[in-house]
């Protein structure tokens, strides 16, 4: 089975913090939120693909 991804949105931000790295807590919270959002979008795309396949 093939899955076609019609749209990929990548959000990013670039900051100049003088060479300092972000704190682990802050980046891990953002990473977890990103993972949840990405998983939800992937599930939606797969569900839509399965529905289209069943309709045919």
N, CA, C and O atoms as a GROMACS GRO file, in nm:
protein
  224
    1UNK      N    1   0.085  -0.117   0.000
    1UNK     CA    2   0.000   0.000   0.000
    1UNK      C    3   0.090   0.123   0.000
    1UNK      O    4   0.189   0.131   0.073
    2UNK      N    5   0.054   0.218  -0.083
    2UNK     CA    6   0.129   0.343  -0.087
    2UNK      C    7   0.047   0.453  -0.020
    2UNK      O    8  -0.076   0.454  -0.028
    3UNK      N    9   0.115   0.544   0.042
    3UNK     CA   10   0.051   0.658   0.107
    3UNK      C   11   0.111   0.784   0.045
    3UNK      O   12   0.232   0.804   0.044
    4UNK      N   13   0.023   0.868  -0.006
    4UNK     CA   14   0.067   0.992  -0.069
    4UNK      C   15   0.053   1.106   0.031
    4UNK      O   16  -0.054   1.128   0.088
    5UNK      N   17   0.161   1.177   0.051
    5UNK     CA   18   0.158   1.294   0.139
    5UNK      C   19   0.148   1.416   0.049
    5UNK      O   20   0.239   1.446  -0.029
    6UNK      N   21   0.036   1.486   0.060
    6UNK     CA   22   0.011   1.599  -0.030
    6UNK      C   23   0.072   1.729   0.020
    6UNK      O   24   0.102   1.818  -0.060
    7UNK      N   25   0.092   1.740   0.149
    7UNK     CA   26   0.143   1.865   0.203
    7UNK      C   27   0.232   1.836   0.322
    7UNK      O   28   0.197   1.758   0.410
    8UNK      N   29   0.347   1.900   0.325
    8UNK     CA   30   0.438   1.890   0.438
    8UNK      C   31   0.469   2.031   0.485
    8UNK      O   32   0.519   2.114   0.408
    9UNK      N   33   0.437   2.059   0.610
    9UNK     CA   34   0.461   2.191   0.666
    9UNK      C   35   0.570   2.179   0.772
    9UNK      O   36   0.558   2.101   0.866
   10UNK      N   37   0.674   2.256   0.755
   10UNK     CA   38   0.784   2.256   0.851
   10UNK      C   39   0.791   2.395   0.912
   10UNK      O   40   0.809   2.495   0.842
   11UNK      N   41   0.776   2.400   1.044
   11UNK     CA   42   0.784   2.527   1.115
   11UNK      C   43   0.918   2.534   1.186
   11UNK      O   44   0.961   2.439   1.252
   12UNK      N   45   0.984   2.647   1.171
   12UNK     CA   46   1.112   2.663   1.238
   12UNK      C   47   1.134   2.809   1.274
   12UNK      O   48   1.070   2.899   1.219
   13UNK      N   49   1.223   2.830   1.366
   13UNK     CA   50   1.261   2.966   1.401
   13UNK      C   51   1.410   2.969   1.426
   13UNK      O   52   1.468   2.875   1.482
   14UNK      N   53   1.472   3.077   1.384
   14UNK     CA   54   1.616   3.093   1.400
   14UNK      C   55   1.639   3.211   1.493
   14UNK      O   56   1.588   3.320   1.471
   15UNK      N   57   1.715   3.187   1.597
   15UNK     CA   58   1.746   3.294   1.691
   15UNK      C   59   1.896   3.303   1.710
   15UNK      O   60   1.968   3.204   1.696
   16UNK      N   61   1.942   3.419   1.741
   16UNK     CA   62   2.083   3.440   1.769
   16UNK      C   63   2.096   3.457   1.920
   16UNK      O   64   2.064   3.563   1.975
   17UNK      N   65   2.144   3.352   1.986
   17UNK     CA   66   2.157   3.359   2.131
   17UNK      C   67   2.303   3.363   2.174
   17UNK      O   68   2.336   3.322   2.286
   18UNK      N   69   2.390   3.411   2.088
   18UNK     CA   70   2.530   3.429   2.124
   18UNK      C   71   2.605   3.298   2.147
   18UNK      O   72   2.700   3.295   2.224
   19UNK      N   73   2.564   3.191   2.082
   19UNK     CA   74   2.632   3.064   2.096
   19UNK      C   75   2.585   2.981   2.214
   19UNK      O   76   2.635   2.870   2.234
   20UNK      N   77   2.491   3.032   2.292
   20UNK     CA   78   2.440   2.955   2.405
   20UNK      C   79   2.336   2.855   2.356
   20UNK      O   80   2.257   2.886   2.266
   21UNK      N   81   2.337   2.738   2.413
   21UNK     CA   82   2.237   2.640   2.374
   21UNK      C   83   2.113   2.655   2.460
   21UNK      O   84   2.118   2.712   2.570
   22UNK      N   85   1.999   2.604   2.410
   22UNK     CA   86   1.875   2.611   2.487
   22UNK      C   87   1.884   2.517   2.604
   22UNK      O   88   1.962   2.422   2.604
   23UNK      N   89   1.801   2.545   2.705
   23UNK     CA   90   1.797   2.455   2.819
   23UNK      C   91   1.729   2.325   2.779
   23UNK      O   92   1.645   2.325   2.689
   24UNK      N   93   1.764   2.217   2.843
   24UNK     CA   94   1.710   2.086   2.810
   24UNK      C   95   1.560   2.079   2.832
   24UNK      O   96   1.489   2.020   2.751
   25UNK      N   97   1.511   2.138   2.939
   25UNK     CA   98   1.369   2.136   2.969
   25UNK      C   99   1.288   2.202   2.859
   25UNK      O  100   1.189   2.146   2.811
   26UNK      N  101   1.329   2.320   2.819
   26UNK     CA  102   1.254   2.396   2.719
   26UNK      C  103   1.250   2.322   2.586
   26UNK      O  104   1.144   2.311   2.525
   27UNK      N  105   1.363   2.271   2.541
   27UNK     CA  106   1.366   2.204   2.412
   27UNK      C  107   1.293   2.069   2.417
   27UNK      O  108   1.234   2.029   2.317
   28UNK      N  109   1.297   2.000   2.530
   28UNK     CA  110   1.227   1.871   2.538
   28UNK      C  111   1.077   1.890   2.540
   28UNK      O  112   1.004   1.806   2.487
   29UNK      N  113   1.028   1.998   2.599
   29UNK     CA  114   0.885   2.026   2.598
   29UNK      C  115   0.841   2.055   2.455
   29UNK      O  116   0.739   2.002   2.410
   30UNK      N  117   0.915   2.137   2.384
   30UNK     CA  118   0.882   2.167   2.245
   30UNK      C  119   0.889   2.041   2.160
   30UNK      O  120   0.806   2.022   2.071
   31UNK      N  121   0.986   1.956   2.185
   31UNK     CA  122   1.001   1.832   2.109
   31UNK      C  123   0.883   1.739   2.132
   31UNK      O  124   0.832   1.680   2.038
   32UNK      N  125   0.839   1.727   2.255
   32UNK     CA  126   0.724   1.641   2.285
   32UNK      C  127   0.598   1.694   2.218
   32UNK      O  128   0.519   1.617   2.164
   33UNK      N  129   0.578   1.825   2.222
   33UNK     CA  130   0.461   1.885   2.157
   33UNK      C  131   0.467   1.861   2.007
   33UNK      O  132   0.366   1.830   1.944
   34UNK      N  133   0.586   1.874   1.950
   34UNK     CA  134   0.604   1.850   1.807
   34UNK      C  135   0.573   1.706   1.771
   34UNK      O  136   0.507   1.678   1.671
   35UNK      N  137   0.622   1.613   1.853
   35UNK     CA  138   0.597   1.471   1.827
   35UNK      C  139   0.448   1.440   1.828
   35UNK      O  140   0.399   1.368   1.742
   36UNK      N  141   0.376   1.496   1.926
   36UNK     CA  142   0.232   1.472   1.936
   36UNK      C  143   0.158   1.530   1.816
   36UNK      O  144   0.068   1.466   1.761
   37UNK      N  145   0.197   1.650   1.776
   37UNK     CA  146   0.133   1.714   1.662
   37UNK      C  147   0.160   1.636   1.533
   37UNK      O  148   0.070   1.616   1.452
   38UNK      N  149   0.283   1.593   1.515
   38UNK     CA  150   0.320   1.518   1.396
   38UNK      C  151   0.248   1.384   1.391
   38UNK      O  152   0.199   1.344   1.285
   39UNK      N  153   0.239   1.315   1.503
   39UNK     CA  154   0.170   1.187   1.509
   39UNK      C  155   0.022   1.204   1.476
   39UNK      O  156  -0.035   1.123   1.403
   40UNK      N  157  -0.040   1.308   1.530
   40UNK     CA  158  -0.182   1.334   1.504
   40UNK      C  159  -0.206   1.361   1.355
   40UNK      O  160  -0.302   1.311   1.297
   41UNK      N  161  -0.119   1.439   1.294
   41UNK     CA  162  -0.133   1.469   1.151
   41UNK      C  163  -0.112   1.344   1.066
   41UNK      O  164  -0.182   1.323   0.968
   42UNK      N  165  -0.016   1.261   1.104
   42UNK     CA  166   0.009   1.137   1.030
   42UNK      C  167  -0.111   1.043   1.040
   42UNK      O  168  -0.152   0.982   0.941
   43UNK      N  169  -0.168   1.032   1.160
   43UNK     CA  170  -0.287   0.948   1.177
   43UNK      C  171  -0.402   0.998   1.091
   43UNK      O  172  -0.475   0.918   1.032
   44UNK      N  173  -0.418   1.130   1.084
   44UNK     CA  174  -0.524   1.187   1.003
   44UNK      C  175  -0.503   1.156   0.855
   44UNK      O  176  -0.597   1.120   0.784
   45UNK      N  177  -0.381   1.169   0.808
   45UNK     CA  178  -0.350   1.141   0.668
   45UNK      C  179  -0.374   0.994   0.635
   45UNK      O  180  -0.431   0.962   0.530
   46UNK      N  181  -0.332   0.905   0.724
   46UNK     CA  182  -0.353   0.762   0.701
   46UNK      C  183  -0.502   0.729   0.701
   46UNK      O  184  -0.548   0.651   0.617
   47UNK      N  185  -0.578   0.787   0.794
   47UNK     CA  186  -0.722   0.762   0.801
   47UNK      C  187  -0.791   0.810   0.674
   47UNK      O  188  -0.878   0.741   0.620
   48UNK      N  189  -0.754   0.928   0.626
   48UNK     CA  190  -0.812   0.980   0.502
   48UNK      C  191  -0.778   0.890   0.384
   48UNK      O  192  -0.862   0.865   0.299
   49UNK      N  193  -0.656   0.842   0.380
   49UNK     CA  194  -0.613   0.753   0.272
   49UNK      C  195  -0.692   0.623   0.275
   49UNK      O  196  -0.735   0.574   0.171
   50UNK      N  197  -0.712   0.568   0.394
   50UNK     CA  198  -0.789   0.444   0.406
   50UNK      C  199  -0.935   0.466   0.366
   50UNK      O  200  -0.994   0.381   0.300
   51UNK      N  201  -0.992   0.579   0.404
   51UNK     CA  202  -1.130   0.609   0.367
   51UNK      C  203  -1.145   0.622   0.216
   51UNK      O  204  -1.243   0.572   0.159
   52UNK      N  205  -1.051   0.687   0.151
   52UNK     CA  206  -1.055   0.701   0.004
   52UNK      C  207  -1.044   0.566  -0.062
   52UNK      O  208  -1.110   0.540  -0.163
   53UNK      N  209  -0.959   0.478  -0.007
   53UNK     CA  210  -0.941   0.345  -0.064
   53UNK      C  211  -1.068   0.262  -0.050
   53UNK      O  212  -1.105   0.190  -0.142
   54UNK      N  213  -1.135   0.274   0.063
   54UNK     CA  214  -1.258   0.198   0.087
   54UNK      C  215  -1.372   0.247  -0.002
   54UNK      O  216  -1.458   0.168  -0.040
   55UNK      N  217  -1.373   0.376  -0.035
   55UNK     CA  218  -1.478   0.432  -0.118
   55UNK      C  219  -1.468   0.381  -0.261
   55UNK      O  220  -1.570   0.377  -0.331
   56UNK      N  221  -1.353   0.344  -0.305
   56UNK     CA  222  -1.334   0.299  -0.444
   56UNK      C  223  -1.385   0.164  -0.463
   56UNK      O  224  -1.377   0.109  -0.573
   0.00000   0.00000   0.00000
